């Protein structure tokens, strides 16, 4: 095991988040089994006080998990390559974990998404008297807790499995795989059109949601925004990695997302993938807020406001992503009059 101080900080943050998550889960289970809003019983009053404490615990676990995830990505991209023989970027570091690093990152992403959904429900619930969303928030927390614990466990496993002795192939494997794929023909098809049209549509949906005075008819635009973002994001990420990285690196067949996070390329990957992730999370938040407001009148006004704010963030984050990902390609085209491929 290689215990760099940054890795130690991640492990400590994860342990604290896991402890808080388990403490809040105990209260969440009690809410699911016995929530009685408005009842003057001693048990209900005690449970309401515990819900307030659990909310603080949940928010602490959420921010610790999100911070730990960002630090984990930063460690893989910017710190650990210097410790792994042959590693030039995060690709080599993930390879040195035997693949466990990639699994840990995926689980952390799912955990952050689930925690973000809980955070939205919890915030709406805290703004309304009587705790109308307490059961829904409790169920969301019981879903997020196992994901958080699994992400913590796999992060521990990945750090423990990190081999800092054996050399890795790193981007050499990326070059080889990309060259083989290119030799088999251009499978890009309509990817450029989907990238541009999908991004433009998401910006328009976000603006339509942000500028609407109310969610007329309920949930059509927020739902389309959420579904559109979830469907388009994988296409956008794949097109960025397979096509647009050539303009960032100015070399063919270097389809490596981790190199975009390195200082050699201005760490632009944090802006690119961070903006894309923010757009997806906020699009989901818009859909969830609209659905919640339609079902629970007590939080309708707050939910509408949150959905509109999410729409604005979706539009801005998508624009930032498109600009950061595609600007080098457009600059190349303007300068040379042709695309790289």
N, C-alpha and C positions, 0 to 999 in steps of 0.2 A: 504493500500500500504506500502511495506517495501522498503525504499529508502536507501540502502547501498551506500556508496560513489562510489563503482564500478558500480553499476546500474545507478547512476547519470551520471557518465562519459560516459556510453553507450548511455544514452538518449541524452546527449549533442552532442556526435559524430553523432548520427542518425539525429538529427535536423539539424546540419550543413550539413550533406550529402544530406538530403532532399532539403534544400535551394539551394545548388549548383546544384543538379540534375534538379530542376525546372528551374533555370536560364539557364542551358545549353540546356534544352529541348526547350526553346523558340527559341534559335538560330538553333537548329536541325530542327525544323519545318520550319523555313524560308529557310534552305538549301534544304529540300525535295521539297518545293514548287517553289523555284526560283533560283537554282544553275545554273550559266552560266559560266563555266570555260573559261578563256581567253578573256571574254568580257571586254572591257575597260570602261564600264559604272561605274558611281559613286556608284550605288547601289551594284554592284558586288564587287568592291574594299572594300566597307564598310563591306559587308558580309564576305569577306575573313578575315578581321581583327577580326570580331566577332567570326569567327570559331576558330581562334587562342586562343581567350579568353575562348571560350566554351571548348576547349581542356583542358586548365588548370583547369577549373571548373570540368570537367568530371573526370580528374585524381584525383583531390582532393576528389570528392565524392566516387570514386572507393576505394581509400585507407582508407577513413574514414569508409566506409561500411565494408570492409574486416577486419579492426582493430576492429570495434565494434562487428563484428560477433565472432571473436576470443575471445574478452573479455566476450561476452555473454556466450559462451561455458565454459570459465574458471570460470565465476561466478556460473553457474549452477553446475559445477562439483566440484569446490573447495571452494566456499565461502558460498553459500546459504544453503547447507545441515546443517550447524551449526545453522541456524536460523529457520529451519522448524522442528517441533517436529516429531520424528520418521524417519527422512530422514538420510540415511547413504551415499547417493550418489545423482547424478543428477536425477535418476529415481524418487526419492521422491519429488524433487523440481519440476519436470515437472508435477507430480501428483498434487502437491499443487497449480499449476496454472490452474487446471481444463482442462488440455490438450492444453491450448493456447501456452504454451512454446514449445511444439513439433511442432505446426503449424508455430510459428515464426521462429524456426530453419530451417524448410523446405523452407519457403519463403526466408530466408536469403541465403540459399544455392543456390536457383534459381537466386536470385539477383546477387550474386557474380559471378556465371557462365556467366550470361548475360553481366555483367560489364567487365569480363575478355575478352569476345569476342569483345566487343566494344573497349577495350584498345588495342587489337591486330590490329584491323582495323585502329584505330586512329594513332598508332605508324607507321604503314606502310604508311599511308597517309602523315604524317608529313615528311617522308623521301623522298617523291617524289614531284617534282615541279608541280604546277597546281592543286593540290588537287584532284587526280583522284578517290580517295576513299571517298571523303567528303560526297556524298549522301548516300553511303552504311553505313558509320560510323554514319551518322545522323539517319538513320532508325534503326540501332542497338541501338542507344541511346534512341530513342523513345520507343523501346521495353523494355529496361532495366529500364527506369525511373518508370513506374508503378509498376514493381516488387520491386524496391527499396522503393517506398512509401508504398506499402502494407507490406513489411517486417518491416519497421519502425513502422507502425500503429499496427501491430500484436505484435511487441516487447513491445510497450507501453501497450497494452492490457494485455499481459502476466505478465508484472511487476505489473500492477495495480491489477490483479486478484490473485497475489501470496498470499496465506493464510498462515501466519506464526503463527497461533493459533491452528488450528485443526491438530491432528496427522495424519500421512500418513502410508501406509503399506510398501512402498518402495520395497526393494528386496524380502520381503516375498511373494509378488504377483508374482515376477519373478520365485522364487523357485516353487511355486504352479503350475504355468502355464507350466514350463519346466517338472516338474514331471508328470503332466497329459499327456503331449505330449509323454514323454518317455514310459509311461505305455501303450500308444496306439500302440507302435511298433516303430522300427527304420525307419524313413522316409528319412534318409540321402541319400540312393541310391548311385548315382555316384558323389555326391558332392565332395569327396576328389580328385577324378580324374579331375573333372572340375576345382577345385581350383588350382591344380598343373599344369595341362596342359594349362589352360587359362593363368595363370601367366607366365609360360615359353614362351608361344607363344607371349604374349605381350612384354616380354623382347626382344625376337628375332626380332619382328617387329620394336620396337624402335631402336635397334642397326642397323637393315637394313636401316632404314630411316636416322639415324645419319651418317652412313658410306658411303651413296650413294653420288656420286659426283654431281649428279643432280637428279631431280625428273623425271626420264625417263618415257615418256608416260604420265606424268602429275601426277595423283592423286591416283593410285591404293594402294600403300603402306600406304600413309597418311590416306586414307579413311578407309582401313582395320584396321589401328591402332586406329582411332577414334571409329569406330563401335565396334571393339573388346573390347576396354576399357569400353565403355558404357554398353556393354552386360555382361562383366565379373565382373565389380565392385560390383553389387548387390549380385552376387553369392559369391564373395570373402568376402564381409562384413558379409553376413548371415552365411557362414561357420565359419568365425572367431568367431562370437558371439555364435553360437549354439554348436560348437565343440571345438575350440581351447581355448576358455576362461577357460575350465576345467583345462587345463595345467597351465594357468597363476594363477588361484585361487587355484588349487590343491583340488578342490571339485566339485562334480557333480551338475548339475541342476542350476548352478548360471550363467545363460545366460544374463548377464547384461553388456552392452557396457559402461555404465557410470562409473562402478567401475574400468575399465581399465584406466580412466582418473584421478583416485584419487591417492594421494601421497602414500597410503598404498600399491599400486602396482607399484610404481615408475613412475606414470603418463605415462606409456608406450602407453596408448591409443592415446595420442597426436601424437606420432611417427607413430603408426599403421594407424590410420585413416587419419592423415595428409598426409602421404606418398601416401595412396590410392587416396585421393582427388587430390593431386598434379598430380598423374599419369593420372587421368581422364581429368583434366583441360588441361594439356599439350597435351594429345592425341587429344582432340577436337581442340586445337590450331593448331596442326600439320595439321589436315584435313582442317581447315578453311584457314590457310595460303596457303596450296597447291592449294585449289580451287580458292582463290583470285589471286594468282600469275598466274594461268592458264588463268584467264579471263581478267586480267589487266596487260598488258606487262610492263607498267611503273614501277611496283613494283615486277616484277618476281624474280629478283635477291635477293632482301631483303626478299621476301616471302619464297624463297627456303632456305635461310640461317636460317630463323626463324623456318621453319618446321624441318630442320635437328637438330637444337638445341633442339626443343621440343622432337624429337625422343630420343635423348640422355637422357633428363630429365625423359621421360617416362620409359626408361629401368632402370635407376638408382633408381627412386622412386619405381618402382615395385619390384626391388630386395630388397630395404630397407623394404618395406611392408611385403614381403614374409618372410624375415629373422626375423623381429620383431614379426610377428604374429605366425610363426610356430616354432621358435627356442625352446621354452619351451617344445613343444610336442616332438620334436626330441631328446632333452636332456632326457626327461622322458623315451622314448623308449630305448635309449642307456643305461640308468641306470638300468631300471627294465625289459627290454626285452619284454614288452607288452604295448599296448595302454591302457589308462584309461577306454575306452569303445569302 
